[in-house]
Amino acid sequence: MSPERRIVKIGQLFMGGDWPVSIQTMWKSPLPSLETGKEPGVESLLAGIRKLETIGCQLLRFAVADETQAKALGILAGFSPIPLVADIHFDWRLALLCMDYPVAKIRINPGNIGARWKVKEVADKAKERGVAIRIGVNSGSLPEDLRDVEDNAEACVTAAEREIAYFDELGFSDLVVSMKLNDPKDVERANRIFAGKYPQPLHLGVTEAGPLISGVVRNTTALVPLLKDHIGATLRVSLSDSMEAEVLAAREILACAGAAAKGVRIVSCPRCGRASFDTHAFLSRWSERLYAIDESVEIAVMGCVVNGPGEARRADLGITGAGDSVLIFRRGAIIAREKIAHADTVFENALSELIEEKRSKR
Ligand code: SF4
């Protein structure tokens, strides 16, 4: 029988237990030096964070490579609408510095943080400040004695077990654990073994998963079976692509696993030689807006009358090409027919009405 799942608080977010699986990503560029938080660059950083939040990101991690970045992250954390996490390798003093600021979680890697007393200093301060810690085991940076173990998944579980035992000794329980490998089968196996033995919330992900397509496929392969079995408290889909793509991929993975709390589901056709309405161009204009909808709705975007009316009719809101016009469907009924040149305007009106109606029923 699996152990009861522990709940860990990270800023205003809860992980584990029966809390919904949360989505996170990692900032992809170094933070600039910040001294006060009033620098002109802060507003654009915050705008970037707000944009990620709008499309579903609930937790955001930053690499902290030196003291300047630790301080910048700390200052930014005081303004951020979502909890921020410091990602620390090698130098435990950076973790200590981050905790002088409202940083919500520290990620450390047992493979490179070094002597036990350093980890103890981090754990003691985290306990005192109410900061959670993630033990981030990565198959690429395992402790030295585990690097030659043939079974990568077992080696990662062993590395995590050792850290858990040490944190238990220290009386520190606000731990999240991740075991990241780049073979989806190993990711699945390591997390299943761990979840069968330990109560700590699991952060799921495939490491170094590659560019957009391979990254999404590998993460989906590994994570959907785990999530379907209620394994995993948070996920990050690592991609050699944008943060936005990581967040949207995580949303789709949760939806495929039946673990999404709520949100838009987009149905769209791939477009072909029959298309009278360019679904690609339409979605590139509308995706961000659609993914910002915080209601459970299905939106269909279709190219022509072959499958268009059928899909659009089933959705909460559908748009389909029909000759030189588009048809707009609301739950089965055609509510507008307009020339393609006016597609955006007519869709905008229908979408606003739909959202308004959903909100009034809350
Ligand atoms: S709905 Fe029409 S345009 Fe879209 S893929 Fe099908 S046949 Fe092609």
Boltz pocket constraint, residues with backbone or C-beta under 6 A from the ligand:
constraints:
  - pocket:
      binder: B
      contacts: [[A, 269], [A, 270], [A, 271], [A, 272], [A, 273], [A, 274], [A, 275], [A, 276], [A, 277], [A, 302], [A, 303], [A, 304], [A, 305], [A, 306], [A, 307], [A, 308]]
      max_distance: 6.0
